[in-house]
């Protein structure tokens, strides 16, 4: 959302308030730092090892109170998190016009990813304006009965943010958190992230076992795994990988260091939606540890592949991708061209001003 906030403030025709719920607060502030943004409102709702129903109830209450106090003319929510759904529902209850940034993403499964797939479907039913990153996402909305005039294909703001980050890296060395990238010299890097709830448990254990197999198969390889703050992820990854040579378990990184890691990587293994979008702009091979993706456009680039959650399949696909990655480079990214925020603000000016 940072590019949208920056573009709105640059134009000077909107008074923008950035509200943070406190969900993964440290990761949020790391993400906002390169854009020189801090939340105007921080609800501070995060609790350790929280439940979905507990978090969602706190979100609904606090966001509704915030909207009552601030009386905005419009609300924007982004993506598919609990914060997004609660913000959408609270805005609907208060009868405040709502825009959904990154609208229309769909898989074929209501519970995969869980709970994000249902969060974004419900948010789109509540929203007044739908900012779809691709034409296919817009078609998903039209099939669900959303009127054409309430939709706009914008590209994804994540690509806007990536381009801003790449420009910043040209001027400023990345400031890593508790990690020295010099230890990667002389090795080919595999970057790994994993956090989705449907991968907790056996799937995460199988991934960790496959990563062990990969580094043992080739001494020139090393793995960097920024471990998500979710305690279920922390426990499983530390148990399986903490003592494995050439596998570096590190803290979640600020935005610019993470972009730097993506640039350094030969292959990325992830269940993240955002990384699927960003990788084509960087020319990186990505193996997605999921049964489906709400971003099918990226599969057509040849850089992104879904892989089976088995130890042997993951090992084979990583080694295969390492070989293929020597022959690929950046491609035209179907997820965006870096101008999504401009299109969103043009639309909002017509609607509100």
N, C-alpha and C positions, 0 to 999 in steps of 0.2 A: 504493500500500500504506500510505501515511502514515495515512489515517483508521483503518485496521484496527489499526495499532500504537498510535495514540492511544487508541482505544476500549478495547483490551486493557489498557493501562496504567491507564486511568481506573477500570476495574472492579477492578483489584488482585488478581485471582484467577489471573493468569498472570505468569510472569517472561518477558519478551519480549526476545530478542536480534535486533537488526537487522543483517543481514549484507549488505554491498555487495561485489560482485565487482570493481569498478573499471572496468566497461564504461562508457565515457563519464562519467568521474568528475566532471569539472567540471559537467556538466549535471545529474548526480545531486545534488550538493551544493546547486546553485541550487534544485533542486526541493524539497529537504527543508527549506531554510532557513525558509520561512514557517510551517512546522509545528514549528519549534524542535526538530528531530530531527537527530541525527548518527549514523552507523553505529556500532554497538558493535564490529563486525568489518569491516575493509576489506582485502580480499584483494589489491587493487592489481594486477590481471592485465592491464590494457589495454596493448597495444603499437601503435605507429604502423603504419597500413596493414596491419592483421593479417588473416589468412585465417580463414575459418569453422572449418576443421579445427584450425588452431593454437589459436585461442581456446577452442574446445570442449574440446580435450584438457587445456588448463590449468585450465579451469573444473571439469571432472570430478575431476581430481586434488586441487585445492585445496578444493573443497566437501566431497569425501569426507573429507579430513583434518580439516576443520572439524567435521563431524558426528561423527567418531570422538572428537575431543577434547571436544566440548560435550555429547554424548549427549542431544539434545532429545527430548521426548515427542511432538512433532509438528513438521512443517515446513509452511510456507505459501510457495508461489511464485505469481507473478502474471504473466499475459499470455502472450507468445509469443516472448520473446527467447531467445538462446542460454543466458543465465543461468538462465532459467526451465526450459528443457529439461534442462540439466545438473543443476540442483538437484533436479528430479524424479527423474532417473535415479539420482543419488547416494543420495537418500532411499530409493528402491526397493531398491537394493543393500544398504543398511544396515537394511532392514526397519523403517523409521520411517514412521508414518502421515503421509500427504501430502494437503494441501488445495490445490486449484487455484482461485485467485481469477481471475475472468473466464473461466470454463470454457465450452466449447460453441460458441464463435464459429467459423463456417465460411464459406468461399467454395466455389464449385463446382470449384476448381482446386487440385491438390496443390502446384503450384509458383507460385501467385500469391495472396497475396504470398510472395515467396521470401526466406528460408527459413521465414518465420513461420507459414505455413499448416501445414506439416508439424510444426513445433515444437509447436504447440498441440494437434494431433491426437495426437501421441505422448505429450505430457504428460497428456492426459486418459485415455489408456490406463494410465498409471502411477499416477494419483492414486487415493486412497481416497475423498475428498470433493470434490464439484464445485460450486462457487459460480457459478451461471449468472447473467449480468446480466439476461436476459430469458426469457420463456417459450419463445420460439423457439429460443434457445440450449439450453435444457433439452431441448426436443424433438429437437434434433440429437444430444444425448448419448444419449437413450433409443433413437433409431434405431440407434446404434452399440453397443447392448447394455449401456450403463451402467445399473445398477439404480436404480429411482426413488428408493429410500430413501437413496441416496448422493448425491442431487442436491438443490439448493436454489436457488430463484430469489430473488436478493438485490437486483437493481439493480446498477449499476456503481459501484465505489468512486471512480472518476474524478469522478462527479457530487458525491459527498460532498466530495471535495477541492476542487472548483470552488466549492461553497457556502462552505467554510471560507475560501478565497482571496478571494471577493467580500466576505465580512464583514471580512477583514483590510484590504482596500483602502478600506473606509469609514473606517478609523482611521489608516492609514499611506499616504502617497504612494508609488507604486511607484519603486523604486530601479533605474533602467535601467543596463545595462552599456555604456559607450562609445556612448551614443545620447541625444540630447536631443529628446524628442517635440514640443517647441515648433516644430520645423521642419515639422510636419505641419499647422499651422494654416492655414486657408484652402484646404485640399485635401481631396478625398474619398479615403479610404484603402482600398487593396487590400492585404491581408495574405497573404503567400505562404510556404509551407513545402514542402520536397520532400526526401526522403531515402531512399526505399525502393530496394532494389537493382535491382528490375525496371525502375525508371525511370532508372537510370544510363545515360549514353550518349545515343543519338538522342532519346529521349523528353524528357530534361532539356534538351537543346539546343532542341527545338521549343517547350517551355514558355518558355524564356528569350526566344526570338524573338517569341513571341506577346505576352509582357509588354512588349517594346519597342514593338510595334505599338499596344498599348492606350494607353500613356502618350503616344505621338505622336498618337493620334487625339483626345485630349482633354486640354488643358493644366490642367484642374482636378483631374486625377487624380495621385496619387502611390502608389508601391508600397514597402512595407517587406518585406524578405526576410531573416529571420534564417537565416543559412546554416549548415547542419549541419556538424559537425566532420569528417565523413567526407572524406578527401582527394579522392576522386573527385567528390564534390559541390562541394567548394571550388574545384577547378580549373575545372570546367565553368562554374560560375556566375560566377566572377571573370572568366573569358575573355569571356563573352557580355555581362555586365551592368555591369562595374565602372565604365565611363565614361558610362553612360546617365543623362541628366538626369531627376530626380524618381524614380529607383529607388535606394533606400537599402539597401545590403547591410550587415547588422549582425551582430554576434556573437549566438549563441544566448543568449536572455535568461533571467533567473531567472523563477520561476513567476508571481509577482505582476505584474511588468511585461508578461509575455506575456498574462496575462488582460486587462490594461489595453489592450494592442494589439487583442485580439479585440473588446473592447467598442467601441473607436474605429472599427473597420473597417466599411466598407459591405459588402464581399465578402471571403471567405476562399477562397484557392486552395490545395489541400493534397493530399498522399497519406497523411496521418496518420489513424490510426484514432481516437485520442483526441479530436482536434478534431471529428471527425464526431459524437461523443457529446456534447461540450460545447456545440456551437453552438446546438442547439435551445433550451437553457436561456437563451441570450443573445439569441435571435431573429436570428441571423446567417445569411445565405445562404452556403452552402459548395459549391464546385465541387471534386469529388474526381477527381484525375487518375489513375484506375485503371479497369480493365476490370470489376472486381467489388468488392463490399464484403462483409465478414463481419458487418456491422451493417445488414442490410436494413431494420430497423425505422425507421431515421432517414430513409429515402427517403419514407416515408409522411407525414412532417411537411410536405413541400413545400419545406423549406429546404435540403435536401441533394440534389445531383444528381451522377451520374457523367458525366464528359465524355470525349470522344474525344481521343486524343493526336495531334492534328494542329494545326499552327500556326493555321490559319483557324478551326477549331472552337473552340479555346481562346479566341481573340480574341473571336469572336462571343458565346460563352457568358458571358464576363466582362462585356461591354458590356450584354448582355441582363439579367444579374443585377443590375447597377448600377441599371438602370431599375426592376426588380421590387422591389429592396430597400427602396424608399421606402414600400412598402405592407405590410411584414411586421413582426412583433414576436415576443416570446417565446411559445413554445407548450409544451404538456405534453410533457415529455421522455420518450420510451419507454425510454430507457436507465437511468433511475433517478430517485429522489426525494430523495436525500441521506441515506438510512438504511441503505445496504448494509452498512456496517461493523457496525452494531448487529445485523443479522440473522446475519451471519457469526459474531460472537462468541456470540450466543445458541445457535447450532448447536454451536459448539466446546465451550461449557460443558456441553451435554448429552452430547457424545461423550466428553469427557476428564475431567469432574469429577463 
